[in-house]
Amino acid sequence: MTPSHDDPRFLRSREAIVAAARELLVAGGPGAVSHARVAQQAGIARATVYRHWPRTDQLLAEAMATVPLPFFAAPDLPTRDWLVRELTALARQLDHHDVRVVATTLASTALWEDGMDVRRAGFADLLARRLADALEAARDRGEVDLRTAPRDAAALAIGPLHYRATIERGTTDDDVVATVVDSLGRWR
Amino acid sequence: MTPSHDDPRFLRSREAIVAAARELLVAGGPGAVSHARVAQQAGIARATVYRHWPRTDQLLAEAMATVPLPFFAAPDLPTRDWLVRELTALARQLDHHDVRVVATTLASTALWEDGMDVRRAGFADLLARRLADALEAARDRGEVDLRTAPRDAAALAIGPLHYRATIERGTTDDDVVATVVDSLGRWR
């Protein structure tokens, strides 16, 4: 009998598969995520892995998409201090090799796979909207005179951290975070 | 007889191989660059491709490394105008799909291959040095009071363009370029 999608065993095996795929992804890159290796790593029959995700790229996308994206989710006051804290937290996350791997691999896999490109666009749009909303609210409260269109804030604020981590492979210090926050507007 | 390395036929076949590898890279991503496909695309015997580059990853690195890197190479005065021009030119390059492909693939392949990581580090260091040197010269000339360490200029100036192109898959407009240039210092 084929298990139904809310069968606890089905959900447990699904979680184990995604966890195994994420481990393989972080350790060996996208090429390391195959049905056979995921099955071995998760201690699950290969046929079960195929039943959940018939294609490897779907499995890889799932592994990447389950990396949580907590940044800029809950704005706090004053907005400038919150932005500094959030960007500092993001910079510290980007110090980790595995986070750099996921950020880099998401962008490159999205070039060749439509499904992954949808994920990339979703992440990018989520971050851009969160930052734009927070900055517009800060402006409406009189906290800041914006120097830039709110939808550009993600590129201006996250871009330098992302470049430092994925291209320069270095760490973003407090001075860069402060420069980035001040480039967005004149804070009162 | 094995041709010597300065034999014109050897150099011609080498150029044809790199050109073919670059075309395959841009059209189909790193997975499309194989000895067999490169040989077919270049109209050259597969054994010749192997003689030049015994390993696929070396061939791929060569294809990527031959994408020229003209940006920030020749500072001009006033420095602010030159920076705006150079960043605008870089943004227009990053509007092209093939340039996004190379930028993205370089970062992701560098995660798994030491040879490619050397290339990545070389590109990153070259850009950072060119920008730092230009800003220090501008400061010494009294053109600008720098807000940031010169070595952070590449992340601050290129990062937003790179993020916009490779993560958001959008275009960088003049306002973002101006914001980025003004984030580096107070221009006189």
Interface residues (C-beta under 8 A of the other chain):
Chain A: G28 G29 G31 R100 V101 T104 T105 A107 S108 L111 W112 R120 A121 F123 A124 A128 R147 T148 A149 D152 A154 A155 L156 I158 G159 P160 L161 H162 Y163 R164 T166 I167 E168 R169 T172 D175 V176 T179 V180 D182 S183
Chain B: G28 G29 G31 R100 V101 T104 T105 A107 S108 L111 W112 R120 A121 F123 A124 A128 R147 T148 A149 D152 A154 A155 L156 I158 G159 P160 L161 H162 Y163 R164 T166 I167 E168 R169 T172 D175 V176 T179 V180 D182 S183
